[in-house]
Amino acid sequence: MKKLKNIKFPKIKRPLKLVLFGVVMFSLIGFVERNQLDKLCNNIMVTIDNQLENHFINEQDIIALITDNGNKQIIGAPLHKLPLKTIEQEVMSHKYVENAEVYKDLKGNLVVKVMQNRPIARIVRPYAPDAYISHHGEILPVSDRYTARVIIVRGQLSDRFIEEGLTQQNRGKNLFELLLYLQEKPLWHAQIAELELDRLGNITMYPQIGKQEIYFGKAENFAAKFKKLDIFFKQILPYKGWNHYQKVNVNFKNQIICE
């Protein structure tokens, strides 16, 4: 048998290669798209970022929002028909949801990632429901499921704060700025247990340790007033005794008035 020598096969020209590559890619994309169209939702995967171990919402709450309390089919529905933006908005409608991200994974699951709103204070009222103040200044409802250990706010402006919100008035804005200041100062955040406001917005503070009433005045000049409080707790009380004074006033400039 004669061997075939020097047989030259025709070369595929570059334009033809590009055409063949395009056909292959188009076929693959079409296959993937058809596969996605046929895929059904296997499960709803919910993750919740519980900041500072707050547990105001859980997985069941989120699923109830997404499924309209079981009246809307999600599991078993075609993945490509799920309105992700709408579902995201439904999750965000919950007062305790600060942010939400909704997407589909490659395993056919609907993934929902939630970040909770974080309360920094609780407004207490004797004849009406309490409410929380979030770290964004929003008014949040209390929960039967969980109670956050935060600073208590009470007094004559409590109803107005809840009804109108903190950010709609100067006294509310000033109070919110004071609460944020306390959040940023671990020592004072741990020491101050309660704020009581009169109708003019003057604040009396009550500490965790000791029986003193601290007259703070308006929610302003935070640094100067807390500097005087630092002197009172670190220099005056250890010398005079923790229960020697009933009241301390840091409202006046360059003065600490103890009674």
Secondary structure, 3 states (H helix, E strand, C coil): CCCCCCCCCCCCCHHHHHHHHHHHHHHHHHHHHHHHHHCECCEEEEEEECHHHCCCCCHHHHHHHHHCCCCCCCCCCEHHHCCHHHHHHHHHCCCCEEEEEEEECCCCEEEEEEEECCEEEEECCCCCCCEEEECCCCEEECCCCCCCCCEEEEECCHHHHHHHCHHHCHHHHHHHHHHHHHHHCHHHHHHEEEEEECCCCCEEEEECCCCCEEEEECCCCHHHHHHHHHHHHHHHHHHHCCCCCCEEECCCCCCCEEC
